[in-house]
Amino acid sequence: MFCRRFVAQLRPHADWNVVFVAMASPDEAEEFRTRMRSPHRFVCDPEARLYEQFGLARGTTKQMFSGRVFAAGVVATLEGHRVGRPIGDPWRMPGVFVLAPEDGEVVWAHRSRDASDNPPVSEIGRALQG
């Protein structure tokens, strides 16, 4: 549900060069992108190799099921985001990275503290500007 919420939050920013990494097949990723009405691209990484390269480990029980995650789940549910059928490893922690267009160097990173910890969209916008 947190992935769905995050994709929806970024939907209004179609002009941003956003690429989502999905632990899915190309068909599954495209079906999800279409259902979510996302204007952004998806890269398929069913083996989670990019997650590993960016230092995104598997979460602990506390990172997946804490009170903070539960509270964020209530908010996401009230916004209309539901838990779906997991594709890939649902225990893999999320993250957001801004890469320099010249060389792909990571110039900004947010490695989530728990399953619900996505950065504010405004923070991503600032990172993209600068």
C-alpha positions in Angstrom: 0.0 0.0 0.0 2.9 2.4 0.7 4.2 1.8 -2.8 0.8 2.6 -4.3 0.5 5.7 -2.2 4.0 6.9 -3.3 3.3 6.3 -7.0 0.0 8.2 -6.6 1.8 11.1 -4.9 4.3 11.4 -7.7 1.6 11.2 -10.5 1.1 15.0 -10.7 4.8 15.4 -11.5 4.8 13.9 -15.0 7.6 16.3 -16.0 10.0 14.8 -13.4 12.4 12.2 -14.7 11.3 9.5 -12.3 12.0 5.8 -12.8 10.4 3.3 -10.4 12.2 0.0 -9.9 9.8 -2.9 -9.6 10.6 -6.5 -8.6 8.2 -7.6 -11.3 8.1 -8.9 -14.8 7.6 -6.3 -17.6 4.0 -7.3 -18.0 3.3 -7.1 -14.3 5.0 -3.7 -14.0 3.1 -2.3 -17.0 -0.2 -3.5 -15.6 0.6 -1.8 -12.3 1.7 1.4 -14.0 -1.4 1.5 -16.1 -3.7 0.8 -13.2 -2.0 3.5 -11.1 -2.1 5.9 -14.1 1.5 6.7 -13.6 3.2 8.8 -16.2 6.6 7.5 -15.1 8.8 4.7 -16.4 9.3 1.4 -14.6 12.5 -0.7 -14.7 12.0 -4.4 -13.9 14.4 -5.9 -11.3 12.8 -9.3 -10.3 16.1 -10.4 -8.7 16.3 -7.2 -6.6 19.9 -6.6 -7.8 19.4 -2.8 -8.0 18.0 -2.8 -4.5 21.2 -4.5 -3.3 23.4 -2.2 -5.3 21.7 0.8 -3.6 22.1 -0.7 -0.2 18.4 -1.5 0.4 18.3 -4.5 2.6 15.4 -6.7 3.7 13.4 -5.2 6.5 13.1 -6.5 10.0 9.8 -7.4 11.7 9.9 -4.1 13.4 10.5 -2.2 10.2 7.4 -3.9 8.7 5.0 -4.1 11.5 5.7 -1.3 14.1 3.1 1.1 15.4 4.4 3.8 13.1 3.9 1.5 10.1 0.4 0.6 11.3 -0.5 4.3 11.7 0.8 5.1 8.3 -1.2 2.2 6.9 -4.4 3.7 8.4 -3.6 7.0 6.6 -2.9 5.2 3.3 -6.1 3.2 3.6 -8.2 6.3 4.3 -6.7 7.8 1.1 -7.9 4.8 -0.8 -4.7 2.7 -1.0 -5.0 -1.0 -0.2 -2.6 -3.8 0.3 -2.3 -5.7 -3.0 -0.9 -9.1 -3.9 2.9 -8.8 -3.3 5.1 -9.2 -6.4 8.8 -9.8 -5.6 10.1 -9.6 -2.0 7.6 -7.6 0.2 10.3 -7.5 2.9 12.7 -5.5 0.7 13.1 -1.9 2.1 12.3 1.0 -0.2 14.4 4.0 -1.0 14.6 7.0 -3.3 17.7 8.2 -5.1 18.5 11.2 -7.3 21.2 10.5 -9.8 23.4 13.0 -11.7 22.4 12.9 -15.4 26.1 13.2 -16.5 27.5 10.2 -14.7 24.8 8.5 -12.7 26.4 9.4 -9.4 24.0 9.4 -6.4 23.6 13.0 -5.4 20.7 12.5 -3.0 19.4 9.5 -1.2 16.6 8.5 1.1 16.8 4.9 2.5 13.6 4.2 4.3 13.7 3.5 8.1 10.6 1.3 7.8 8.1 0.1 5.1 6.1 3.3 5.3 8.9 5.8 5.3 8.8 7.6 1.9 10.2 11.1 1.7 7.9 14.1 1.1 7.4 14.8 -2.5 8.5 18.4 -2.0 11.9 17.1 -0.7 12.3 15.0 -3.9 11.5 18.1 -6.0 14.2 20.1 -4.2 16.7 17.3 -4.7 15.9 17.2 -8.4 16.4 21.0 -8.8 19.6 20.9 -7.2 
